[in-house]
Amino acid sequence: MNLLRDLPDARTAEITETLLQAASVRIERIVSHGQASPEGFWYDQDEAEWVVVMAGAARLRFADEAEAQTLGPGDHVHIPAHRRHRVEWTDAAQPTIWLAVFYR
């Protein structure tokens, strides 16, 4: 499998695929195409997450920061468990491909 080829069509909804799951780790490919978190919604996860944007672009916002972070290919972020965050924007002109590693 190539993470950047044979992408599902995510224009109507973001698509998450689990690539690997073990006792304390889960790796997902997430394909977005113009999606954002619903207004007022914040992720508050029990797991830590390390995420990298492989292609496309996005803005990620943390509840404890005044400004959103703009992410492009190669940019990555570590999100500790329970650090509230949301996706403010993903590129509507092209797919945004995320590789996310969730762990305890």
Phi, psi and omega in degrees: 000136174253126184297339185254000181243165177052050183285141172290155180282108184255020182292332180263337179199144176298144183237127180246130178237126175281123181266327180205138176221131177224185186305317186236012181215146174221132178244129183232147165258127179242129178245120178246153177210074179094002181279161174211163175295146177301149179308129178082355181272137175230133170289138176218085192267147175286341181255154168282158181219136168245126184228141177232139174273120181272327180204156179086204183204154181204163170238126181247132183240135175255142183298332183264013177234146183284328185243148175283153176263128175271129183241138175230185183307127180092344179286138181223158184217140171260131181239105178298155177307139177068012171275111186293132182209165179208158174266114182282329188191143165230152184301126179273347183273343182205159177294143169255125183249120179252144167244118185241132176245115179257136180209160177254000000 
